[in-house]
Amino acid sequence: MTDLEAIGKTCFALHARMTARILSRTYEAALRPLGLKLPQFGILGAIGHGTTASETVLAERLGLERTTLVRNLKLLIQNGWVEPIPGEGRGLRHRLTPEGQALLEAAIPLWHQAQSQVETRLKDVEGDEARKAMRALRKASHPA
C-alpha cells in the first residue's frame, strides 16, 4: 500500500471530517424548515440549557472557533432569538429571547428525527459505542 493509500484509509482527521460533513447535512436537512444551521442549534441549546459563559468559554465548550461562534451569535441576535447581557468585565453573555426559546422548542423534535434516523442506520454499531469512540478521539486529540 502506498503512503497516500494508507493515509486515506487510516487518517482519523480525514475520516472525522468526512463523517462530520455527512452528519451535518443530515441534521441540517432536519432543521432547515426552521431556518437553522447545526452550529446555531448547538448555540441555542447551550444558551437555553443555562450556559451563561463568556463567548470564549462557550466556543470552547461547543468545540467552535471563537470567530465562528461570534458570527453565528450575530445572526441569532439579528433574528431576535438571542440577546446579549452584560457579563463580568468586558465579556458578553447571552440569553434566549422568548422567540429563541420557542424556536429551540420547535427544533428539538426535528433534531430527534435526525438523531433517530442516524441511530437506525448505524446497524452493526451501538450508538453509545460510536459516541464513546468519538469522545476518545477528542480526548486523544487534545493537547496534554
NUPAPA-750212 format. One record per residue: residue in one letter; x, y, z of N, C-alpha, C in turn. Coordinates in steps of 0.05 Angstrom, whole numbers. Atoms other than C-alpha are relative to their C-alpha. Layout:
N
+------+--------+--------+--------+--------+--------+--------+--------+--------+--------+
! type !    n_x !    n_y !    n_z !   ca_x !   ca_y !   ca_z !    c_x !    c_y !    c_z !
+------+--------+--------+--------+--------+--------+--------+--------+--------+--------+
!    a !      X !      Y !      Z !      X !      Y !      Z !      X !      Y !      Z !
...
+------+--------+--------+--------+--------+--------+--------+--------+--------+--------+
//
This chain:
144
+------+--------+--------+--------+--------+--------+--------+--------+--------+--------+
! type !    n_x !    n_y !    n_z !   ca_x !   ca_y !   ca_z !    c_x !    c_y !    c_z !
+------+--------+--------+--------+--------+--------+--------+--------+--------+--------+
!    m !     17 !    -23 !      0 !      0 !      0 !      0 !     18 !     25 !      0 !
!    t !    -16 !    -25 !      1 !     27 !     69 !    -18 !     -6 !     17 !     25 !
!    d !      4 !    -18 !    -22 !     34 !    123 !     34 !    -27 !     15 !     -2 !
!    l !     26 !    -15 !      4 !    -26 !    161 !      4 !    -24 !    -18 !      5 !
!    e !     21 !     19 !     -6 !    -69 !     99 !      6 !     -4 !     -5 !     30 !
!    a !      0 !      4 !    -29 !    -50 !     87 !     78 !    -12 !     24 !     14 !
!    i !     11 !    -24 !    -12 !    -66 !    158 !     96 !    -31 !      1 !     -4 !
!    g !     29 !      0 !      6 !   -134 !    154 !     61 !    -16 !    -20 !     16 !
!    k !     15 !     21 !    -15 !   -152 !     90 !     98 !      3 !      3 !     30 !
!    t !     -5 !      1 !    -29 !   -124 !    106 !    167 !     -2 !     27 !     14 !
!    c !     -1 !    -27 !    -13 !   -124 !    182 !    179 !    -26 !      6 !     15 !
!    f !     23 !     -7 !    -17 !   -170 !    198 !    237 !    -12 !     27 !     -8 !
!    a !     10 !    -26 !      7 !   -175 !    271 !    217 !    -16 !      0 !    -25 !
!    l !     14 !      1 !     26 !   -195 !    256 !    146 !    -28 !    -14 !      4 !
!    h !     26 !     14 !     -4 !   -249 !    206 !    168 !    -19 !     15 !     18 !
!    a !     17 !    -16 !    -17 !   -274 !    251 !    223 !    -13 !     23 !    -15 !
!    r !     11 !    -23 !     15 !   -282 !    310 !    175 !    -21 !    -10 !    -20 !
!    m !     20 !     10 !     19 !   -318 !    267 !    123 !    -26 !     -7 !     15 !
!    t !     23 !      8 !    -16 !   -364 !    239 !    177 !    -15 !     25 !     10 !
!    a !     13 !    -25 !    -10 !   -377 !    308 !    206 !    -16 !     14 !    -22 !
!    r !     15 !    -13 !     21 !   -397 !    336 !    139 !    -26 !    -15 !     -7 !
!    i !     24 !     16 !      7 !   -445 !    279 !    124 !    -21 !      2 !     23 !
!    l !     18 !     -2 !    -23 !   -475 !    281 !    195 !    -13 !     28 !      0 !
!    s !     10 !    -27 !      0 !   -482 !    357 !    190 !    -22 !      3 !    -21 !
!    r !     20 !     -2 !     21 !   -521 !    350 !    125 !    -26 !    -13 !      9 !
!    t !     24 !     14 !    -10 !   -569 !    301 !    158 !    -15 !     17 !     20 !
!    y !     13 !    -16 !    -20 !   -583 !    345 !    218 !     -9 !     27 !    -11 !
!    e !      8 !    -26 !     12 !   -585 !    410 !    177 !    -25 !     -3 !    -17 !
!    a !     24 !      5 !     16 !   -636 !    379 !    130 !    -25 !     -1 !     18 !
!    a !     22 !      1 !    -19 !   -680 !    365 !    190 !     -7 !     28 !     11 !
!    l !      4 !    -27 !    -12 !   -671 !    436 !    218 !     -7 !     21 !    -21 !
!    r !      5 !    -20 !     22 !   -679 !    471 !    150 !    -27 !     14 !      1 !
!    p !     26 !    -14 !      0 !   -754 !    484 !    157 !     -1 !     24 !     20 !
!    l !     -1 !    -22 !    -19 !   -737 !    530 !    216 !     21 !     21 !     -6 !
!    g !    -21 !    -19 !      7 !   -680 !    565 !    181 !     25 !     -1 !     17 !
!    l !    -23 !      3 !    -18 !   -628 !    538 !    229 !     22 !    -17 !    -12 !
!    k !    -24 !     16 !      6 !   -558 !    512 !    217 !      7 !    -15 !     25 !
!    l !     -7 !     16 !    -23 !   -529 !    459 !    262 !     16 !     15 !     22 !
!    p !    -14 !    -15 !    -22 !   -479 !    505 !    298 !    -19 !     19 !     15 !
!    q !     19 !    -18 !    -13 !   -536 !    554 !    312 !    -18 !    -15 !     19 !
!    f !     16 !     17 !    -17 !   -578 !    498 !    341 !     16 !     -6 !     25 !
!    g !    -17 !      6 !    -23 !   -520 !    479 !    386 !      4 !     23 !     18 !
!    i !     -3 !    -24 !    -16 !   -510 !    550 !    409 !    -26 !      6 !     15 !
!    l !     26 !     -4 !    -13 !   -585 !    559 !    423 !     -4 !    -20 !     23 !
!    g !      3 !     21 !    -21 !   -584 !    493 !    461 !     17 !      6 !     24 !
!    a !    -18 !     -6 !    -22 !   -524 !    513 !    503 !    -10 !     24 !     16 !
!    i !     11 !    -24 !    -14 !   -554 !    581 !    520 !    -26 !     -7 !     13 !
!    g !     26 !      8 !    -11 !   -623 !    551 !    531 !      3 !    -19 !     24 !
!    h !     -6 !     19 !    -23 !   -592 !    499 !    578 !     10 !     15 !     24 !
!    g !     -8 !    -16 !    -23 !   -570 !    556 !    622 !     30 !      8 !      0 !
!    t !    -28 !     -8 !      2 !   -498 !    566 !    598 !      2 !     30 !     -2 !
!    t !     -4 !    -29 !      1 !   -481 !    637 !    615 !     29 !      7 !      0 !
!    a !    -29 !     -3 !      2 !   -408 !    630 !    599 !      7 !     23 !    -19 !
!    s !    -10 !    -21 !     19 !   -367 !    683 !    563 !      1 !    -13 !    -28 !
!    e !     -1 !     11 !     27 !   -362 !    676 !    488 !     23 !    -19 !     -4 !
!    t !    -24 !     17 !      3 !   -292 !    647 !    493 !     -5 !    -28 !     13 !
!    v !      6 !     26 !    -13 !   -314 !    593 !    543 !    -22 !    -15 !    -15 !
!    l !     22 !     13 !     15 !   -378 !    579 !    504 !     12 !    -13 !    -26 !
!    a !    -12 !     11 !     24 !   -337 !    569 !    440 !     16 !    -25 !      6 !
!    e !    -16 !     24 !     -8 !   -290 !    521 !    476 !    -19 !    -24 !      6 !
!    r !     19 !     21 !     -8 !   -349 !    481 !    505 !    -13 !    -13 !    -24 !
!    l !     14 !     10 !     23 !   -382 !    475 !    437 !     20 !    -10 !    -22 !
!    g !    -20 !      9 !     20 !   -316 !    459 !    400 !      0 !     17 !    -25 !
!    l !      0 !    -19 !     23 !   -323 !    521 !    356 !     23 !     19 !      2 !
!    e !    -18 !    -22 !      0 !   -273 !    572 !    335 !    -15 !     24 !     11 !
!    r !     14 !    -24 !    -11 !   -289 !    637 !    372 !    -12 !     17 !    -22 !
!    t !     11 !    -16 !     22 !   -298 !    673 !    306 !    -26 !    -12 !    -12 !
!    t !     24 !     14 !      9 !   -349 !    620 !    284 !    -23 !      5 !     19 !
!    l !     20 !     -5 !    -20 !   -386 !    628 !    349 !    -11 !     29 !     -2 !
!    v !      8 !    -28 !      1 !   -387 !    704 !    344 !    -17 !      6 !    -25 !
!    r !     15 !     -4 !     25 !   -411 !    702 !    271 !    -28 !    -11 !      3 !
!    n !     27 !     12 !     -4 !   -468 !    655 !    290 !    -16 !     15 !     20 !
!    l !     14 !    -16 !    -20 !   -486 !    695 !    352 !    -12 !     25 !    -13 !
!    k !     11 !    -24 !     13 !   -493 !    757 !    308 !    -25 !     -6 !    -15 !
!    l !     25 !      7 !     14 !   -543 !    721 !    264 !    -23 !     -6 !     19 !
!    l !     21 !      7 !    -19 !   -581 !    694 !    324 !    -11 !     26 !     13 !
!    i !      9 !    -26 !    -11 !   -584 !    765 !    353 !    -16 !     15 !    -21 !
!    q !     15 !    -13 !     21 !   -605 !    795 !    286 !    -28 !    -11 !     -5 !
!    n !     26 !     13 !      4 !   -661 !    745 !    281 !    -18 !      2 !     25 !
!    g !     16 !     -4 !    -24 !   -684 !    763 !    351 !     -3 !    -25 !     18 !
!    w !      2 !     25 !    -15 !   -671 !    694 !    380 !     18 !      0 !     26 !
!    v !    -19 !     -2 !    -22 !   -614 !    713 !    428 !      5 !     29 !      5 !
!    e !     -7 !    -27 !     -6 !   -597 !    776 !    465 !     24 !      0 !     19 !
!    p !    -23 !     -1 !    -17 !   -532 !    797 !    497 !     -8 !     12 !     27 !
!    i !      3 !    -11 !    -26 !   -529 !    811 !    571 !     27 !      6 !     11 !
!    p !    -27 !     -7 !    -10 !   -473 !    844 !    609 !     11 !    -22 !     17 !
!    g !    -15 !     20 !    -16 !   -421 !    798 !    639 !     19 !     15 !     18 !
!    e !    -21 !    -12 !    -17 !   -364 !    810 !    686 !     21 !     11 !    -18 !
!    g !    -20 !    -13 !     17 !   -313 !    857 !    657 !    -11 !      6 !    -27 !
!    r !      8 !     -6 !     27 !   -316 !    864 !    582 !    -15 !    -23 !    -13 !
!    g !     12 !     23 !     12 !   -343 !    795 !    569 !    -30 !      1 !     -2 !
!    l !     29 !      1 !      5 !   -412 !    787 !    539 !    -10 !    -28 !      5 !
!    r !     14 !     25 !     -4 !   -460 !    733 !    558 !    -26 !      3 !    -16 !
!    h !     24 !     -1 !     17 !   -525 !    715 !    522 !    -22 !    -16 !     13 !
!    r !     23 !     15 !     -9 !   -595 !    691 !    537 !    -19 !     -2 !    -24 !
!    l !     21 !      3 !     20 !   -652 !    666 !    494 !    -22 !     21 !      4 !
!    t !     24 !    -17 !     -1 !   -708 !    714 !    477 !    -24 !    -20 !      1 !
!    p !     23 !     18 !      2 !   -779 !    686 !    481 !     -2 !    -13 !    -28 !
!    e !      0 !     11 !     27 !   -775 !    677 !    405 !     21 !    -22 !     -3 !
!    g !    -22 !     19 !      1 !   -709 !    640 !    413 !     -8 !    -26 !     15 !
!    q !      9 !     24 !    -15 !   -739 !    594 !    466 !    -21 !    -16 !    -16 !
!    a !     20 !     13 !     17 !   -798 !    579 !    420 !     13 !    -15 !    -23 !
!    l !    -14 !     12 !     23 !   -751 !    565 !    362 !     14 !    -26 !     10 !
!    l !    -14 !     23 !    -11 !   -709 !    518 !    405 !    -20 !    -23 !      6 !
!    e !     21 !     21 !     -6 !   -772 !    481 !    428 !    -10 !    -12 !    -25 !
!    a !      9 !     11 !     26 !   -794 !    474 !    355 !     22 !    -17 !    -13 !
!    a !    -23 !     14 !     12 !   -724 !    450 !    335 !      5 !    -28 !     12 !
!    i !     -7 !     24 !    -14 !   -718 !    395 !    387 !    -13 !    -25 !    -13 !
!    p !     11 !     23 !     13 !   -768 !    347 !    355 !     13 !     -6 !    -28 !
!    l !    -13 !      5 !     26 !   -734 !    357 !    287 !     28 !    -12 !      4 !
!    w !    -25 !     13 !     -7 !   -667 !    341 !    319 !     -4 !    -29 !      7 !
!    h !      6 !     28 !     -7 !   -698 !    278 !    349 !     -4 !    -17 !    -24 !
!    q !      5 !     15 !     25 !   -720 !    256 !    280 !     27 !     -6 !    -14 !
!    a !    -26 !      4 !     12 !   -649 !    265 !    252 !     16 !    -20 !     17 !
!    q !    -15 !     17 !    -18 !   -619 !    231 !    313 !    -10 !    -29 !     -3 !
!    s !     12 !     26 !      4 !   -666 !    172 !    305 !      8 !    -13 !    -26 !
!    q !     -8 !      9 !     27 !   -650 !    167 !    231 !     29 !    -10 !      1 !
!    v !    -29 !      8 !     -1 !   -575 !    163 !    245 !      3 !    -25 !     17 !
!    e !     -2 !     24 !    -18 !   -583 !    114 !    303 !    -10 !    -25 !    -15 !
!    t !     11 !     23 !     14 !   -626 !     68 !    259 !     19 !     -9 !    -22 !
!    r !    -18 !      8 !     22 !   -575 !     69 !    203 !     27 !    -10 !      9 !
!    l !    -26 !     10 !    -10 !   -516 !     51 !    248 !      3 !    -30 !     -4 !
!    k !      1 !     29 !      4 !   -536 !    -23 !    243 !     18 !    -15 !     18 !
!    d !    -19 !     18 !    -15 !   -474 !    -60 !    268 !     13 !     12 !     24 !
!    v !    -13 !    -14 !    -22 !   -452 !     -8 !    318 !    -21 !     13 !     19 !
!    e !     18 !    -12 !    -20 !   -487 !     13 !    382 !      6 !     30 !      0 !
!    g !     -4 !    -29 !     -2 !   -498 !     88 !    387 !     19 !      8 !     22 !
!    d !    -18 !     -7 !    -23 !   -464 !     91 !    455 !     29 !     -7 !     -6 !
!    e !    -26 !      8 !      7 !   -405 !     54 !    427 !     13 !     20 !    -19 !
!    a !    -10 !    -20 !     19 !   -397 !    104 !    370 !      6 !     26 !     14 !
!    r !     -5 !    -24 !    -15 !   -403 !    163 !    417 !     25 !     -3 !     18 !
!    k !    -23 !      5 !    -17 !   -352 !    132 !    464 !     26 !      2 !    -17 !
!    a !    -23 !     -1 !     18 !   -303 !    124 !    405 !      6 !     29 !     -8 !
!    m !     -5 !    -28 !      7 !   -314 !    197 !    385 !     11 !     16 !     23 !
!    r !    -11 !    -13 !    -23 !   -302 !    221 !    456 !     29 !     -7 !      4 !
!    a !    -28 !      9 !     -3 !   -238 !    180 !    458 !     18 !     15 !    -20 !
!    l !    -15 !    -15 !     20 !   -215 !    213 !    393 !      4 !     29 !      8 !
!    r !     -3 !    -27 !     -9 !   -230 !    282 !    421 !     21 !      2 !     22 !
!    k !    -19 !     -1 !    -22 !   -192 !    267 !    484 !     28 !     -5 !     -9 !
!    a !    -27 !      6 !     11 !   -133 !    237 !    446 !     11 !     24 !    -16 !
!    s !     -9 !    -23 !     17 !   -131 !    300 !    402 !      6 !     25 !     16 !
!    h !     -5 !    -23 !    -16 !   -129 !    350 !    459 !     29 !      1 !      8 !
!    p !    -28 !     -2 !     -9 !    -60 !    377 !    475 !      2 !     -7 !     30 !
!    a !     -4 !      9 !    -28 !    -33 !    348 !    540 !      3 !     23 !     19 !
+------+--------+--------+--------+--------+--------+--------+--------+--------+--------+
//
